[in-house]
Amino acid sequence: MAVSEPQGEELAAGTPATSIAPPAEQLTMPGGTAKPTQRQKLGIWALCVVIASLLPIFGALAEGSVQAQSPGLVGILSRGDLYLIGAVITIGGVGDLGLSLISRPNITALFVLIPGVILAPYEGILYSEVATQLLTGKAVAHVGAVAMLSFTFFLASAVLGGIGVYMAAGE
């Protein structure tokens, strides 16, 4: 006597839900390519946006290491460049989340959107203050504080933007 394979609902009822794979249509995009996961999108964003945005800082460090009077890391960070870079990263991540809310409303997104809407303009203001001092030939007041704050704000922007991208990539 042959044992028959379970069919349709019998398979779903007799198998744990975690072992059932979603239909192939849900795993692929219209062109037949695999759809990236949230973690993959976040990884690509971190590599292409966050790391690439730091290339000018790395370039300035490399250039300074060749010169006799190098400004050093604190000197480079005290120019406030990370304020501007952080504002752009925040706007990108929060903007991505905002666009995803059009098709998938999510009230918890406000915990990312509101801080992002506050953080990005504030970073812009801080950058304009430092840039104005540099352009007018004045010495930047509190060089160490500007370097540390710009780095701190950059990290906050990277985390906030990353959360926005991760939430926007959600299914």
N, CA and C atoms as a LAMMPS dump frame, in Angstrom:
ITEM: TIMESTEP
0
ITEM: NUMBER OF ATOMS
513
ITEM: BOX BOUNDS ff ff ff
-5.0000000000000000e+02 5.0000000000000000e+02
-5.0000000000000000e+02 5.0000000000000000e+02
-5.0000000000000000e+02 5.0000000000000000e+02
ITEM: ATOMS id mol type element x y z
1 1 1 N 0.849 -1.168 0
2 1 2 C 0 0 0
3 1 3 C 0.899 1.237 0
4 2 1 N 0.679 2.13 -0.924
5 2 2 C 1.502 3.327 -1.072
6 2 3 C 1 4.434 -0.164
7 3 1 N 1.94 5.177 0.397
8 3 2 C 1.583 6.309 1.237
9 3 3 C 1.491 7.53 0.336
10 4 1 N 0.382 8.241 0.431
11 4 2 C 0.204 9.416 -0.433
12 4 3 C 0.799 10.658 0.226
13 5 1 N 1.249 11.551 -0.595
14 5 2 C 1.786 12.83 -0.126
15 5 3 C 0.638 13.716 0.298
16 6 1 N 0.776 14.488 1.387
17 6 2 C -0.287 15.41 1.776
18 6 3 C -0.447 16.498 0.712
19 7 1 N -1.656 16.906 0.472
20 7 2 C -1.96 17.899 -0.552
21 7 3 C -2.57 19.14 0.085
22 8 1 N -2.335 20.322 -0.488
23 8 2 C -3 21.586 -0.152
24 8 3 C -3.041 21.889 1.32
25 9 1 N -4.279 21.918 1.863
26 9 2 C -4.477 22.307 3.259
27 9 3 C -3.899 21.284 4.223
28 10 1 N -3.866 20.007 3.826
29 10 2 C -3.307 18.981 4.695
30 10 3 C -1.834 19.278 4.979
31 11 1 N -1.111 19.748 3.963
32 11 2 C 0.299 20.073 4.148
33 11 3 C 0.454 21.24 5.106
34 12 1 N -0.37 22.261 4.918
35 12 2 C -0.275 23.44 5.772
36 12 3 C -0.667 23.112 7.202
37 13 1 N -1.655 22.266 7.38
38 13 2 C -2.116 21.945 8.728
39 13 3 C -1.137 21.033 9.449
40 14 1 N -0.457 20.153 8.724
41 14 2 C 0.414 19.197 9.361
42 14 3 C 1.853 19.648 9.492
43 15 1 N 2.193 20.81 8.966
44 15 2 C 3.566 21.288 8.975
45 15 3 C 3.644 22.574 9.782
46 16 1 N 4.675 22.746 10.599
47 16 2 C 4.804 24.007 11.333
48 16 3 C 4.912 25.186 10.358
49 17 1 N 4.336 26.308 10.757
50 17 2 C 4.276 27.484 9.878
51 17 3 C 5.663 27.988 9.492
52 18 1 N 6.642 27.808 10.352
53 18 2 C 7.976 28.332 10.053
54 18 3 C 8.681 27.552 8.965
55 19 1 N 8.24 26.339 8.703
56 19 2 C 8.929 25.547 7.699
57 19 3 C 8.329 25.705 6.305
58 20 1 N 7.239 26.423 6.184
59 20 2 C 6.618 26.631 4.887
60 20 3 C 7.251 27.851 4.242
61 21 1 N 7.817 27.667 3.086
62 21 2 C 8.449 28.781 2.367
63 21 3 C 7.38 29.602 1.677
64 22 1 N 7.541 30.928 1.626
65 22 2 C 6.575 31.744 0.907
66 22 3 C 6.638 31.435 -0.581
67 23 1 N 5.555 31.724 -1.296
68 23 2 C 5.566 31.474 -2.742
69 23 3 C 6.702 32.221 -3.424
70 24 1 N 7.159 31.677 -4.522
71 24 2 C 8.295 32.253 -5.241
72 24 3 C 8.02 33.669 -5.701
73 25 1 N 6.746 34.035 -5.956
74 25 2 C 6.431 35.39 -6.402
75 25 3 C 6.836 36.43 -5.352
76 26 1 N 6.766 36.085 -4.083
77 26 2 C 7.085 37.025 -3.021
78 26 3 C 8.592 37.177 -2.825
79 27 1 N 9.368 36.248 -3.293
80 27 2 C 10.804 36.304 -3.091
81 27 3 C 11.545 36.985 -4.232
82 28 1 N 10.887 37.166 -5.349
83 28 2 C 11.565 37.754 -6.496
84 28 3 C 10.874 39.031 -6.932
85 29 1 N 11.637 39.89 -7.551
86 29 2 C 11.107 41.132 -8.091
87 29 3 C 10.58 40.85 -9.492
88 30 1 N 9.856 41.789 -10.097
89 30 2 C 9.243 41.542 -11.4
90 30 3 C 10.208 41.039 -12.477
91 31 1 N 11.443 41.46 -12.491
92 31 2 C 12.393 41.011 -13.503
93 31 3 C 12.959 39.63 -13.231
94 32 1 N 12.533 38.997 -12.156
95 32 2 C 13.036 37.678 -11.818
96 32 3 C 14.247 37.715 -10.903
97 33 1 N 14.682 38.903 -10.508
98 33 2 C 15.833 39.003 -9.621
99 33 3 C 15.387 38.868 -8.171
100 34 1 N 16.256 38.407 -7.335
101 34 2 C 15.94 38.239 -5.919
102 34 3 C 15.81 39.595 -5.246
103 35 1 N 14.828 39.724 -4.39
104 35 2 C 14.587 40.963 -3.668
105 35 3 C 15.496 41.012 -2.44
106 36 1 N 16.249 42.112 -2.238
107 36 2 C 17.149 42.171 -1.085
108 36 3 C 16.375 42.242 0.231
109 37 1 N 16.96 41.685 1.265
110 37 2 C 16.348 41.717 2.588
111 37 3 C 16.628 43.059 3.257
112 38 1 N 15.992 43.288 4.397
113 38 2 C 16.223 44.519 5.158
114 38 3 C 17.694 44.656 5.54
115 39 1 N 18.28 43.571 6.003
116 39 2 C 19.689 43.619 6.421
117 39 3 C 20.607 43.905 5.249
118 40 1 N 20.301 43.338 4.079
119 40 2 C 21.116 43.608 2.895
120 40 3 C 21.005 45.072 2.485
121 41 1 N 19.789 45.623 2.52
122 41 2 C 19.607 47.029 2.165
123 41 3 C 20.346 47.929 3.145
124 42 1 N 20.287 47.585 4.427
125 42 2 C 20.994 48.372 5.434
126 42 3 C 22.502 48.282 5.225
127 43 1 N 22.998 47.098 4.906
128 43 2 C 24.428 46.922 4.658
129 43 3 C 24.898 47.709 3.442
130 44 1 N 24.117 47.668 2.383
131 44 2 C 24.465 48.428 1.183
132 44 3 C 24.438 49.915 1.483
133 45 1 N 23.429 50.361 2.223
134 45 2 C 23.336 51.777 2.595
135 45 3 C 24.541 52.186 3.442
136 46 1 N 24.902 51.362 4.418
137 46 2 C 26.038 51.694 5.289
138 46 3 C 27.324 51.801 4.487
139 47 1 N 27.525 50.885 3.578
140 47 2 C 28.745 50.894 2.771
141 47 3 C 28.753 52.05 1.779
142 48 1 N 27.675 52.202 1.047
143 48 2 C 27.651 53.179 -0.041
144 48 3 C 27.415 54.608 0.43
145 49 1 N 26.713 54.791 1.516
146 49 2 C 26.408 56.146 1.966
147 49 3 C 27.334 56.576 3.096
148 50 1 N 27.33 55.828 4.173
149 50 2 C 28.076 56.26 5.356
150 50 3 C 29.583 56.215 5.115
151 51 1 N 30.092 55.097 4.654
152 51 2 C 31.532 54.974 4.446
153 51 3 C 31.993 55.894 3.317
154 52 1 N 31.235 55.934 2.225
155 52 2 C 31.626 56.789 1.099
156 52 3 C 31.594 58.265 1.472
157 53 1 N 30.7 58.652 2.365
158 53 2 C 30.633 60.062 2.761
159 53 3 C 31.855 60.488 3.567
160 54 1 N 32.561 59.533 4.124
161 54 2 C 33.757 59.85 4.91
162 54 3 C 35.027 59.93 4.06
163 55 1 N 34.933 59.622 2.781
164 55 2 C 36.116 59.646 1.919
165 55 3 C 36.843 60.991 1.924
166 56 1 N 36.141 62.132 1.913
167 56 2 C 36.885 63.402 1.989
168 56 3 C 37.694 63.553 3.285
169 57 1 N 37.157 63.041 4.384
170 57 2 C 37.879 63.101 5.661
171 57 3 C 39.137 62.232 5.567
172 58 1 N 38.981 61.025 5.019
173 58 2 C 40.134 60.135 4.854
174 58 3 C 41.164 60.766 3.917
175 59 1 N 40.683 61.419 2.865
176 59 2 C 41.59 62.098 1.934
177 59 3 C 42.356 63.214 2.6
178 60 1 N 41.683 63.989 3.434
179 60 2 C 42.348 65.081 4.154
180 60 3 C 43.379 64.523 5.136
181 61 1 N 43.054 63.411 5.768
182 61 2 C 44.02 62.788 6.68
183 61 3 C 45.248 62.296 5.918
184 62 1 N 45.012 61.684 4.758
185 62 2 C 46.132 61.192 3.956
186 62 3 C 46.987 62.344 3.445
187 63 1 N 46.347 63.414 3.011
188 63 2 C 47.086 64.582 2.53
189 63 3 C 47.888 65.213 3.661
190 64 1 N 47.283 65.276 4.846
191 64 2 C 47.963 65.859 5.995
192 64 3 C 49.138 65.042 6.464
193 65 1 N 49.084 63.729 6.27
194 65 2 C 50.189 62.886 6.71
195 65 3 C 51.433 63.084 5.849
196 66 1 N 51.255 63.606 4.65
197 66 2 C 52.382 63.847 3.754
198 66 3 C 53.015 65.212 4.032
199 67 1 N 52.202 66.15 4.497
200 67 2 C 52.7 67.502 4.748
201 67 3 C 53.48 67.567 6.053
202 68 1 N 54.345 68.58 6.138
203 68 2 C 55.169 68.757 7.343
204 68 3 C 54.318 69.185 8.537
205 69 1 N 53.375 70.099 8.311
206 69 2 C 52.518 70.573 9.403
207 69 3 C 51.108 70.017 9.198
208 70 1 N 50.907 68.82 9.661
209 70 2 C 49.619 68.154 9.521
210 70 3 C 48.633 68.69 10.557
211 71 1 N 47.381 68.971 10.144
212 71 2 C 46.405 69.445 11.118
213 71 3 C 45.939 68.358 12.078
214 72 1 N 46.128 67.096 11.724
215 72 2 C 45.713 65.994 12.58
216 72 3 C 44.217 65.776 12.512
217 73 1 N 43.775 64.717 13.143
218 73 2 C 42.363 64.348 13.107
219 73 3 C 41.485 65.413 13.756
220 74 1 N 41.882 65.924 14.904
221 74 2 C 41.086 66.949 15.583
222 74 3 C 40.998 68.204 14.729
223 75 1 N 42.099 68.589 14.111
224 75 2 C 42.086 69.771 13.248
225 75 3 C 41.159 69.603 12.06
226 76 1 N 41.148 68.417 11.484
227 76 2 C 40.272 68.16 10.332
228 76 3 C 38.813 68.123 10.771
229 77 1 N 38.534 67.449 11.877
230 77 2 C 37.155 67.366 12.356
231 77 3 C 36.635 68.707 12.858
232 78 1 N 37.53 69.587 13.276
233 78 2 C 37.095 70.889 13.791
234 78 3 C 36.607 71.821 12.686
235 79 1 N 36.773 71.426 11.423
236 79 2 C 36.24 72.232 10.319
237 79 3 C 34.731 72.08 10.204
238 80 1 N 34.163 71.106 10.902
239 80 2 C 32.717 70.931 10.922
240 80 3 C 32.147 70.158 9.755
241 81 1 N 32.999 69.547 8.953
242 81 2 C 32.509 68.802 7.788
243 81 3 C 31.539 67.691 8.18
244 82 1 N 31.781 67.066 9.324
245 82 2 C 30.898 65.974 9.734
246 82 3 C 29.489 66.453 10.063
247 83 1 N 29.336 67.727 10.425
248 83 2 C 27.987 68.261 10.622
249 83 3 C 27.204 68.188 9.316
250 84 1 N 27.824 68.647 8.254
251 84 2 C 27.163 68.658 6.951
252 84 3 C 26.926 67.242 6.442
253 85 1 N 27.921 66.388 6.565
254 85 2 C 27.777 64.999 6.126
255 85 3 C 26.667 64.311 6.926
256 86 1 N 26.638 64.544 8.227
257 86 2 C 25.601 63.953 9.074
258 86 3 C 24.211 64.428 8.696
259 87 1 N 24.07 65.707 8.372
260 87 2 C 22.765 66.227 7.967
261 87 3 C 22.279 65.536 6.701
262 88 1 N 23.163 65.343 5.754
263 88 2 C 22.787 64.675 4.503
264 88 3 C 22.406 63.218 4.756
265 89 1 N 23.141 62.538 5.611
266 89 2 C 22.827 61.136 5.934
267 89 3 C 21.473 61.049 6.637
268 90 1 N 21.223 61.961 7.551
269 90 2 C 19.934 61.971 8.246
270 90 3 C 18.794 62.202 7.261
271 91 1 N 18.959 63.179 6.402
272 91 2 C 17.911 63.492 5.425
273 91 3 C 17.652 62.297 4.514
274 92 1 N 18.713 61.619 4.088
275 92 2 C 18.542 60.46 3.216
276 92 3 C 17.787 59.326 3.881
277 93 1 N 18.194 58.962 5.089
278 93 2 C 17.543 57.85 5.793
279 93 3 C 16.12 58.159 6.2
280 94 1 N 15.909 59.358 6.728
281 94 2 C 14.573 59.753 7.161
282 94 3 C 13.673 59.979 5.945
283 95 1 N 14.235 60.517 4.872
284 95 2 C 13.457 60.702 3.65
285 95 3 C 13.011 59.379 3.059
286 96 1 N 13.879 58.389 3.09
287 96 2 C 13.529 57.054 2.615
288 96 3 C 12.379 56.484 3.436
289 97 1 N 12.454 56.665 4.74
290 97 2 C 11.381 56.195 5.613
291 97 3 C 10.093 56.955 5.326
292 98 1 N 10.193 58.262 5.154
293 98 2 C 9.007 59.059 4.854
294 98 3 C 8.317 58.613 3.574
295 99 1 N 9.098 58.302 2.547
296 99 2 C 8.509 57.825 1.29
297 99 3 C 7.833 56.471 1.459
298 100 1 N 8.404 55.622 2.296
299 100 2 C 7.794 54.304 2.486
300 100 3 C 6.468 54.405 3.234
301 101 1 N 6.28 55.472 3.979
302 101 2 C 5.032 55.628 4.736
303 101 3 C 3.845 55.924 3.831
304 102 1 N 4.112 56.334 2.6
305 102 2 C 3.017 56.591 1.664
306 102 3 C 2.265 55.294 1.386
307 103 1 N 3 54.215 1.184
308 103 2 C 2.352 52.938 0.884
309 103 3 C 2.1 52.092 2.127
310 104 1 N 2.869 52.304 3.187
311 104 2 C 2.719 51.501 4.406
312 104 3 C 2.762 52.406 5.636
313 105 1 N 1.64 53 6.024
314 105 2 C 1.645 53.861 7.21
315 105 3 C 2.093 53.096 8.454
316 106 1 N 2.904 53.778 9.297
317 106 2 C 3.461 53.132 10.48
318 106 3 C 3.678 54.219 11.539
319 107 1 N 2.938 54.143 12.617
320 107 2 C 3.008 55.172 13.657
321 107 3 C 4.36 55.167 14.374
322 108 1 N 5.017 54.012 14.468
323 108 2 C 6.308 53.963 15.156
324 108 3 C 7.39 54.706 14.374
325 109 1 N 7.143 54.966 13.103
326 109 2 C 8.106 55.714 12.301
327 109 3 C 8.28 57.139 12.811
328 110 1 N 7.308 57.644 13.548
329 110 2 C 7.422 58.992 14.107
330 110 3 C 8.597 59.105 15.071
331 111 1 N 8.982 57.983 15.698
332 111 2 C 10.115 57.998 16.624
333 111 3 C 11.45 58.171 15.892
334 112 1 N 11.427 58.019 14.587
335 112 2 C 12.61 58.267 13.761
336 112 3 C 12.447 59.576 13.001
337 113 1 N 11.249 59.825 12.491
338 113 2 C 11.017 61.024 11.679
339 113 3 C 11.182 62.321 12.479
340 114 1 N 10.604 62.373 13.657
341 114 2 C 10.659 63.615 14.446
342 114 3 C 12.091 63.968 14.844
343 115 1 N 12.869 63.038 15.418
344 115 2 C 14.266 63.393 15.706
345 115 3 C 15.05 63.763 14.442
346 116 1 N 14.75 63.099 13.334
347 116 2 C 15.448 63.415 12.087
348 116 3 C 15.137 64.805 11.584
349 117 1 N 13.884 65.205 11.714
350 117 2 C 13.475 66.542 11.28
351 117 3 C 14.113 67.615 12.168
352 118 1 N 14.414 67.278 13.388
353 118 2 C 15.086 68.223 14.294
354 118 3 C 16.601 68.189 14.09
355 119 1 N 17.167 66.991 13.967
356 119 2 C 18.617 66.833 13.904
357 119 3 C 19.235 67.424 12.639
358 120 1 N 18.668 67.157 11.489
359 120 2 C 19.276 67.604 10.226
360 120 3 C 19.408 69.126 10.141
361 121 1 N 18.37 69.909 10.427
362 121 2 C 18.555 71.366 10.372
363 121 3 C 19.523 71.884 11.442
364 122 1 N 19.511 71.242 12.608
365 122 2 C 20.422 71.668 13.663
366 122 3 C 21.875 71.449 13.239
367 123 1 N 22.14 70.319 12.6
368 123 2 C 23.486 70.075 12.09
369 123 3 C 23.854 71.103 11.024
370 124 1 N 22.893 71.473 10.201
371 124 2 C 23.13 72.497 9.193
372 124 3 C 23.49 73.836 9.813
373 125 1 N 22.817 74.185 10.887
374 125 2 C 23.101 75.437 11.598
375 125 3 C 24.504 75.39 12.201
376 126 1 N 24.84 74.272 12.84
377 126 2 C 26.172 74.146 13.432
378 126 3 C 27.258 74.233 12.365
379 127 1 N 27.024 73.59 11.219
380 127 2 C 28.005 73.66 10.136
381 127 3 C 28.16 75.09 9.63
382 128 1 N 27.057 75.796 9.487
383 128 2 C 27.151 77.179 8.985
384 128 3 C 27.902 78.073 9.962
385 129 1 N 27.769 77.817 11.25
386 129 2 C 28.513 78.59 12.247
387 129 3 C 30.022 78.379 12.096
388 130 1 N 30.419 77.125 11.99
389 130 2 C 31.844 76.808 11.86
390 130 3 C 32.378 77.307 10.515
391 131 1 N 31.611 77.096 9.451
392 131 2 C 32.052 77.531 8.127
393 131 3 C 32.192 79.048 8.057
394 132 1 N 31.29 79.76 8.704
395 132 2 C 31.376 81.226 8.731
396 132 3 C 32.648 81.678 9.431
397 133 1 N 32.965 81.038 10.536
398 133 2 C 34.2 81.384 11.251
399 133 3 C 35.425 81.132 10.368
400 134 1 N 35.425 80.01 9.676
401 134 2 C 36.567 79.676 8.823
402 134 3 C 36.67 80.617 7.618
403 135 1 N 35.548 80.951 7.016
404 135 2 C 35.556 81.803 5.827
405 135 3 C 35.924 83.255 6.15
406 136 1 N 35.609 83.709 7.344
407 136 2 C 35.961 85.07 7.727
408 136 3 C 37.374 85.177 8.294
409 137 1 N 38.07 84.066 8.354
410 137 2 C 39.45 84.076 8.823
411 137 3 C 39.594 84.005 10.328
412 138 1 N 38.502 83.835 11.035
413 138 2 C 38.57 83.716 12.488
414 138 3 C 38.953 82.283 12.863
415 139 1 N 39.612 82.162 13.971
416 139 2 C 39.94 80.823 14.475
417 139 3 C 38.671 80.188 15.029
418 140 1 N 38.534 78.909 14.812
419 140 2 C 37.365 78.197 15.332
420 140 3 C 37.493 78.126 16.84
421 141 1 N 36.466 78.634 17.511
422 141 2 C 36.471 78.596 18.969
423 141 3 C 36.234 77.154 19.429
424 142 1 N 36.956 76.747 20.428
425 142 2 C 36.783 75.423 21.032
426 142 3 C 36.955 74.304 20.003
427 143 1 N 38.13 74.216 19.444
428 143 2 C 38.434 73.246 18.39
429 143 3 C 38.099 71.82 18.834
430 144 1 N 38.512 71.445 20.016
431 144 2 C 38.25 70.09 20.508
432 144 3 C 36.762 69.81 20.661
433 145 1 N 36.011 70.792 21.138
434 145 2 C 34.566 70.616 21.314
435 145 3 C 33.869 70.463 19.964
436 146 1 N 34.283 71.255 18.975
437 146 2 C 33.687 71.151 17.637
438 146 3 C 33.995 69.781 17.045
439 147 1 N 35.228 69.316 17.192
440 147 2 C 35.606 68.006 16.654
441 147 3 C 34.787 66.899 17.304
442 148 1 N 34.673 66.946 18.628
443 148 2 C 33.943 65.894 19.34
444 148 3 C 32.449 65.953 19.044
445 149 1 N 31.876 67.146 19.037
446 149 2 C 30.446 67.271 18.758
447 149 3 C 30.118 66.87 17.323
448 150 1 N 30.957 67.26 16.38
449 150 2 C 30.671 66.893 14.988
450 150 3 C 30.728 65.379 14.816
451 151 1 N 31.672 64.728 15.482
452 151 2 C 31.752 63.271 15.419
453 151 3 C 30.544 62.629 16.088
454 152 1 N 30.127 63.155 17.224
455 152 2 C 28.97 62.622 17.947
456 152 3 C 27.699 62.78 17.12
457 153 1 N 27.518 63.966 16.539
458 153 2 C 26.339 64.191 15.713
459 153 3 C 26.366 63.304 14.467
460 154 1 N 27.542 63.086 13.908
461 154 2 C 27.657 62.197 12.753
462 154 3 C 27.219 60.785 13.128
463 155 1 N 27.68 60.282 14.273
464 155 2 C 27.272 58.939 14.707
465 155 3 C 25.764 58.868 14.925
466 156 1 N 25.197 59.907 15.546
467 156 2 C 23.746 59.938 15.759
468 156 3 C 23.008 59.926 14.417
469 157 1 N 23.53 60.657 13.453
470 157 2 C 22.915 60.689 12.123
471 157 3 C 22.997 59.336 11.441
472 158 1 N 24.143 58.681 11.561
473 158 2 C 24.305 57.369 10.935
474 158 3 C 23.343 56.356 11.547
475 159 1 N 23.176 56.393 12.861
476 159 2 C 22.256 55.468 13.526
477 159 3 C 20.814 55.795 13.139
478 160 1 N 20.44 57.058 13.209
479 160 2 C 19.077 57.46 12.883
480 160 3 C 18.752 57.179 11.414
481 161 1 N 19.673 57.518 10.529
482 161 2 C 19.468 57.243 9.11
483 161 3 C 19.391 55.751 8.838
484 162 1 N 20.233 54.968 9.508
485 162 2 C 20.204 53.518 9.352
486 162 3 C 18.889 52.914 9.815
487 163 1 N 18.374 53.408 10.921
488 163 2 C 17.072 52.926 11.4
489 163 3 C 15.99 53.273 10.378
490 164 1 N 16.067 54.481 9.823
491 164 2 C 15.106 54.876 8.799
492 164 3 C 15.15 53.991 7.576
493 165 1 N 16.358 53.695 7.103
494 165 2 C 16.512 52.82 5.933
495 165 3 C 16.017 51.42 6.249
496 166 1 N 16.351 50.913 7.428
497 166 2 C 15.92 49.569 7.833
498 166 3 C 14.399 49.481 7.908
499 167 1 N 13.777 50.491 8.52
500 167 2 C 12.316 50.484 8.625
501 167 3 C 11.664 50.637 7.257
502 168 1 N 12.256 51.45 6.395
503 168 2 C 11.696 51.651 5.056
504 168 3 C 11.789 50.379 4.22
505 169 1 N 12.806 49.565 4.47
506 169 2 C 12.999 48.335 3.7
507 169 3 C 12.1 47.21 4.172
508 170 1 N 11.408 47.409 5.296
509 170 2 C 10.56 46.361 5.858
510 170 3 C 9.458 45.947 4.919
511 171 1 N 9.048 44.723 5.082
512 171 2 C 8.007 44.167 4.205
513 171 3 C 6.643 44.469 4.76
